Structure formats: C-alpha cells, structure tokens
Amino acid sequence: MRRRVTPKFWLLVIAVTVLVFGISFVVLQARYSQGQRLLAQVEKSRNELFLKVDELSDQLDYAKTDEYVMRTARDELGMIMPEEVRYVNGAR
C-alpha cells in the first residue's frame, strides 16, 4: 500500500521551510546589527585613542624643548638664571 502525498503535505513542507529561513534571516539580521553597533563603538574608541596619542605626542615634543626645561625649573624647583634677582612676596 502506497500512500499518496497530498498537496496539503507539500504546502506544510513549504510553510515550514519558509518559516525556518525567515527565522534564520531575522536572527542573522539581529547579529549583523549588533556587530555594526559594536564596530561603531570600537571605531569611536580608536579615534579617541588616536587623539589622546596625538596630545601626548605634542606634550612629549614640548617636554623636549628648552622652554619647558626653564619653566619647570622656575615653577617647580624655584631655580633662577644667573644674575636674576628673586623677589619674595611676604604675604604668602
């Protein structure tokens, strides 16, 4: 006894196949969107780090100058150049 395959069976097979592919598409689309958001965050962080590196590079270049050495010696160490006179404010 052979059983006949009815059109309802094929309709059910097609509906299940479409449903599986539809769910797969939605899941993959959600993962893709999540990946895009993560990529945008990482690119933003990378750009911020590049700006920070540029700022630090500028500070390092300035720290290598004679002006920086003289200013640091005067402000932080209280040193003066030869033949200069230091004035001290008594109100401090």
TIRO-2110 file (N, C-alpha, C; in Angstrom, 1 decimal):
// TIRO-2110
0.8, -1.2, 0.0, N, 1, A
0.0, 0.0, 0.0, CA, 1, A
0.9, 1.3, 0.0, C, 1, A
0.7, 1.9, -1.0, N, 2, A
1.4, 3.2, -1.2, CA, 2, A
0.5, 4.3, -0.7, C, 2, A
1.1, 5.2, 0.0, N, 3, A
0.4, 6.4, 0.4, CA, 3, A
0.6, 7.5, -0.6, C, 3, A
-0.4, 8.2, -0.8, N, 4, A
-0.3, 9.3, -1.7, CA, 4, A
0.1, 10.6, -1.0, C, 4, A
0.9, 11.4, -1.6, N, 5, A
1.3, 12.6, -1.0, CA, 5, A
0.4, 13.7, -1.5, C, 5, A
-0.3, 14.3, -0.5, N, 6, A
-1.3, 15.3, -0.9, CA, 6, A
-0.7, 16.7, -1.0, C, 6, A
-1.4, 17.6, -1.7, N, 7, A
-0.9, 18.9, -1.7, CA, 7, A
-0.8, 19.6, -0.4, C, 7, A
-1.6, 19.2, 0.6, N, 8, A
-1.5, 19.8, 1.9, CA, 8, A
-0.1, 19.5, 2.5, C, 8, A
0.4, 18.3, 2.3, N, 9, A
1.7, 17.9, 2.8, CA, 9, A
2.8, 18.9, 2.2, C, 9, A
2.7, 19.1, 0.9, N, 10, A
3.7, 19.9, 0.2, CA, 10, A
3.5, 21.4, 0.7, C, 10, A
2.3, 21.8, 1.0, N, 11, A
2.1, 23.1, 1.5, CA, 11, A
2.7, 23.3, 2.9, C, 11, A
2.6, 22.2, 3.7, N, 12, A
3.1, 22.2, 5.0, CA, 12, A
4.7, 22.2, 5.0, C, 12, A
5.2, 21.5, 4.1, N, 13, A
6.7, 21.4, 3.9, CA, 13, A
7.2, 22.8, 3.5, C, 13, A
6.5, 23.4, 2.5, N, 14, A
6.9, 24.8, 2.1, CA, 14, A
6.8, 25.8, 3.2, C, 14, A
5.7, 25.7, 3.9, N, 15, A
5.5, 26.7, 5.0, CA, 15, A
6.6, 26.5, 6.1, C, 15, A
6.9, 25.3, 6.5, N, 16, A
8.0, 25.1, 7.5, CA, 16, A
9.3, 25.6, 6.9, C, 16, A
9.6, 25.3, 5.7, N, 17, A
10.9, 25.8, 5.1, CA, 17, A
10.9, 27.3, 5.1, C, 17, A
9.9, 28.0, 4.7, N, 18, A
9.8, 29.4, 4.7, CA, 18, A
10.0, 30.0, 6.1, C, 18, A
9.3, 29.3, 7.1, N, 19, A
9.4, 29.7, 8.4, CA, 19, A
10.8, 29.6, 9.0, C, 19, A
11.5, 28.5, 8.7, N, 20, A
12.9, 28.3, 9.1, CA, 20, A
13.8, 29.3, 8.5, C, 20, A
13.7, 29.5, 7.2, N, 21, A
14.5, 30.6, 6.6, CA, 21, A
14.2, 32.0, 7.1, C, 21, A
13.0, 32.2, 7.4, N, 22, A
12.6, 33.5, 7.9, CA, 22, A
13.2, 33.8, 9.3, C, 22, A
13.1, 32.8, 10.1, N, 23, A
13.6, 33.0, 11.5, CA, 23, A
15.1, 33.1, 11.4, C, 23, A
15.8, 32.3, 10.5, N, 24, A
17.2, 32.4, 10.3, CA, 24, A
17.6, 33.8, 9.9, C, 24, A
16.9, 34.3, 8.9, N, 25, A
17.1, 35.7, 8.4, CA, 25, A
17.0, 36.7, 9.5, C, 25, A
16.0, 36.6, 10.3, N, 26, A
15.8, 37.6, 11.4, CA, 26, A
16.9, 37.5, 12.4, C, 26, A
17.3, 36.3, 12.8, N, 27, A
18.4, 36.1, 13.8, CA, 27, A
19.7, 36.7, 13.2, C, 27, A
20.0, 36.4, 11.9, N, 28, A
21.3, 36.8, 11.3, CA, 28, A
21.2, 38.4, 11.2, C, 28, A
20.1, 38.9, 10.9, N, 29, A
20.0, 40.4, 10.8, CA, 29, A
20.2, 41.0, 12.1, C, 29, A
19.7, 40.4, 13.2, N, 30, A
19.9, 41.0, 14.5, CA, 30, A
21.4, 40.9, 14.9, C, 30, A
22.1, 39.8, 14.6, N, 31, A
23.5, 39.7, 14.8, CA, 31, A
24.3, 40.7, 14.0, C, 31, A
23.9, 40.9, 12.8, N, 32, A
24.6, 41.9, 11.9, CA, 32, A
24.5, 43.3, 12.5, C, 32, A
23.3, 43.6, 12.9, N, 33, A
23.0, 44.9, 13.5, CA, 33, A
23.9, 45.1, 14.8, C, 33, A
23.9, 44.1, 15.6, N, 34, A
24.7, 44.1, 16.8, CA, 34, A
26.2, 44.3, 16.5, C, 34, A
26.7, 43.6, 15.5, N, 35, A
28.0, 43.7, 15.0, CA, 35, A
28.3, 45.1, 14.5, C, 35, A
27.4, 45.7, 13.8, N, 36, A
27.6, 47.1, 13.3, CA, 36, A
27.7, 48.1, 14.5, C, 36, A
26.8, 47.9, 15.5, N, 37, A
26.9, 48.8, 16.7, CA, 37, A
28.2, 48.6, 17.4, C, 37, A
28.7, 47.4, 17.6, N, 38, A
30.0, 47.1, 18.2, CA, 38, A
31.1, 47.7, 17.4, C, 38, A
31.0, 47.6, 16.1, N, 39, A
32.1, 48.2, 15.2, CA, 39, A
32.1, 49.7, 15.4, C, 39, A
30.9, 50.3, 15.5, N, 40, A
30.9, 51.8, 15.6, CA, 40, A
31.5, 52.2, 17.0, C, 40, A
31.2, 51.5, 18.0, N, 41, A
31.8, 51.8, 19.3, CA, 41, A
33.3, 51.6, 19.3, C, 41, A
33.8, 50.6, 18.7, N, 42, A
35.2, 50.3, 18.6, CA, 42, A
35.9, 51.4, 17.8, C, 42, A
35.3, 51.8, 16.7, N, 43, A
35.9, 52.9, 15.9, CA, 43, A
35.9, 54.2, 16.6, C, 43, A
34.9, 54.5, 17.4, N, 44, A
34.9, 55.7, 18.2, CA, 44, A
36.0, 55.6, 19.3, C, 44, A
36.1, 54.5, 19.9, N, 45, A
37.2, 54.4, 20.9, CA, 45, A
38.6, 54.5, 20.3, C, 45, A
38.7, 53.9, 19.1, N, 46, A
40.0, 54.0, 18.4, CA, 46, A
40.3, 55.5, 18.0, C, 46, A
39.3, 56.2, 17.6, N, 47, A
39.5, 57.6, 17.2, CA, 47, A
39.9, 58.4, 18.5, C, 47, A
39.2, 58.1, 19.6, N, 48, A
39.6, 58.8, 20.8, CA, 48, A
41.0, 58.5, 21.2, C, 48, A
41.4, 57.3, 21.1, N, 49, A
42.8, 56.9, 21.4, CA, 49, A
43.8, 57.6, 20.5, C, 49, A
43.5, 57.7, 19.2, N, 50, A
44.4, 58.4, 18.3, CA, 50, A
44.5, 59.9, 18.7, C, 50, A
43.4, 60.5, 19.1, N, 51, A
43.5, 61.9, 19.6, CA, 51, A
44.4, 62.0, 20.9, C, 51, A
44.2, 61.0, 21.8, N, 52, A
45.0, 61.0, 23.0, CA, 52, A
46.5, 60.8, 22.7, C, 52, A
46.8, 60.0, 21.7, N, 53, A
48.2, 59.7, 21.3, CA, 53, A
48.8, 61.0, 20.8, C, 53, A
48.0, 61.7, 19.9, N, 54, A
48.4, 63.0, 19.4, CA, 54, A
48.7, 64.0, 20.4, C, 54, A
47.8, 64.1, 21.4, N, 55, A
48.0, 65.0, 22.5, CA, 55, A
49.3, 64.7, 23.3, C, 55, A
49.5, 63.4, 23.6, N, 56, A
50.6, 63.0, 24.4, CA, 56, A
51.9, 63.2, 23.6, C, 56, A
51.8, 63.0, 22.3, N, 57, A
53.0, 63.2, 21.4, CA, 57, A
53.4, 64.7, 21.4, C, 57, A
52.4, 65.6, 21.4, N, 58, A
52.6, 67.0, 21.4, CA, 58, A
53.2, 67.4, 22.8, C, 58, A
52.7, 66.8, 23.9, N, 59, A
53.3, 67.1, 25.2, CA, 59, A
54.7, 66.6, 25.3, C, 59, A
55.0, 65.5, 24.7, N, 60, A
56.4, 64.9, 24.7, CA, 60, A
57.3, 65.8, 23.9, C, 60, A
56.8, 66.3, 22.7, N, 61, A
57.7, 67.2, 21.9, CA, 61, A
57.9, 68.5, 22.7, C, 61, A
56.9, 69.0, 23.4, N, 62, A
57.1, 70.2, 24.2, CA, 62, A
58.1, 70.0, 25.4, C, 62, A
58.0, 68.8, 26.0, N, 63, A
58.9, 68.5, 27.1, CA, 63, A
60.3, 68.4, 26.7, C, 63, A
60.6, 68.2, 25.4, N, 64, A
62.0, 68.2, 24.9, CA, 64, A
62.6, 69.5, 24.6, C, 64, A
61.8, 70.6, 24.8, N, 65, A
62.2, 71.9, 24.4, CA, 65, A
62.9, 72.6, 25.6, C, 65, A
63.8, 73.6, 25.3, N, 66, A
64.4, 74.3, 26.4, CA, 66, A
63.4, 75.2, 27.2, C, 66, A
62.4, 75.7, 26.5, N, 67, A
61.4, 76.5, 27.2, CA, 67, A
60.7, 75.7, 28.3, C, 67, A
60.4, 74.4, 28.0, N, 68, A
59.8, 73.6, 29.1, CA, 68, A
60.8, 73.3, 30.2, C, 68, A
62.0, 73.1, 29.9, N, 69, A
63.0, 72.9, 31.0, CA, 69, A
63.1, 74.1, 31.9, C, 69, A
63.2, 75.3, 31.2, N, 70, A
63.3, 76.5, 32.0, CA, 70, A
62.1, 76.8, 32.8, C, 70, A
60.9, 76.6, 32.3, N, 71, A
59.7, 76.9, 33.0, CA, 71, A
59.5, 75.9, 34.2, C, 71, A
59.9, 74.6, 34.0, N, 72, A
59.8, 73.6, 35.0, CA, 72, A
60.8, 74.0, 36.2, C, 72, A
62.0, 74.3, 35.8, N, 73, A
63.0, 74.7, 36.8, CA, 73, A
62.5, 75.9, 37.6, C, 73, A
61.9, 76.9, 37.0, N, 74, A
61.5, 78.1, 37.7, CA, 74, A
60.3, 77.8, 38.5, C, 74, A
59.3, 77.2, 38.0, N, 75, A
58.0, 77.0, 38.7, CA, 75, A
58.0, 75.9, 39.7, C, 75, A
58.6, 74.8, 39.4, N, 76, A
58.5, 73.6, 40.3, CA, 76, A
59.7, 73.5, 41.2, C, 76, A
60.9, 73.9, 40.7, N, 77, A
62.1, 73.8, 41.5, CA, 77, A
62.5, 75.1, 42.2, C, 77, A
62.0, 76.2, 41.7, N, 78, A
62.3, 77.5, 42.3, CA, 78, A
63.7, 78.0, 41.9, C, 78, A
64.2, 77.6, 40.8, N, 79, A
65.5, 78.0, 40.4, CA, 79, A
65.4, 79.3, 39.6, C, 79, A
66.5, 80.0, 39.5, N, 80, A
66.6, 81.3, 38.8, CA, 80, A
67.9, 81.2, 37.9, C, 80, A
67.9, 82.1, 36.9, N, 81, A
69.0, 82.2, 36.0, CA, 81, A
70.1, 83.0, 36.7, C, 81, A
71.4, 82.8, 36.3, N, 82, A
72.4, 83.7, 36.9, CA, 82, A
72.1, 85.1, 36.6, C, 82, A
72.4, 86.0, 37.6, N, 83, A
72.3, 87.4, 37.5, CA, 83, A
70.8, 87.9, 37.6, C, 83, A
69.9, 87.0, 37.9, N, 84, A
68.5, 87.3, 38.1, CA, 84, A
68.3, 87.6, 39.6, C, 84, A
67.3, 88.4, 39.9, N, 85, A
67.0, 88.7, 41.3, CA, 85, A
65.6, 88.1, 41.6, C, 85, A
65.5, 87.4, 42.7, N, 86, A
64.3, 86.8, 43.1, CA, 86, A
63.6, 87.7, 44.1, C, 86, A
62.3, 88.0, 43.8, N, 87, A
61.5, 88.8, 44.7, CA, 87, A
60.5, 87.9, 45.4, C, 87, A
60.5, 88.0, 46.8, N, 88, A
59.6, 87.1, 47.5, CA, 88, A
58.5, 88.0, 48.1, C, 88, A
57.3, 87.6, 48.0, N, 89, A
56.1, 88.3, 48.5, CA, 89, A
56.0, 87.8, 49.9, C, 89, A
56.0, 88.8, 50.8, N, 90, A
55.9, 88.5, 52.3, CA, 90, A
54.5, 88.0, 52.7, C, 90, A
53.5, 88.3, 51.9, N, 91, A
52.1, 87.9, 52.2, CA, 91, A
51.8, 86.4, 52.2, C, 91, A
52.7, 85.7, 51.6, N, 92, A
52.4, 84.3, 51.5, CA, 92, A
52.5, 83.6, 52.7, C, 92, A
END
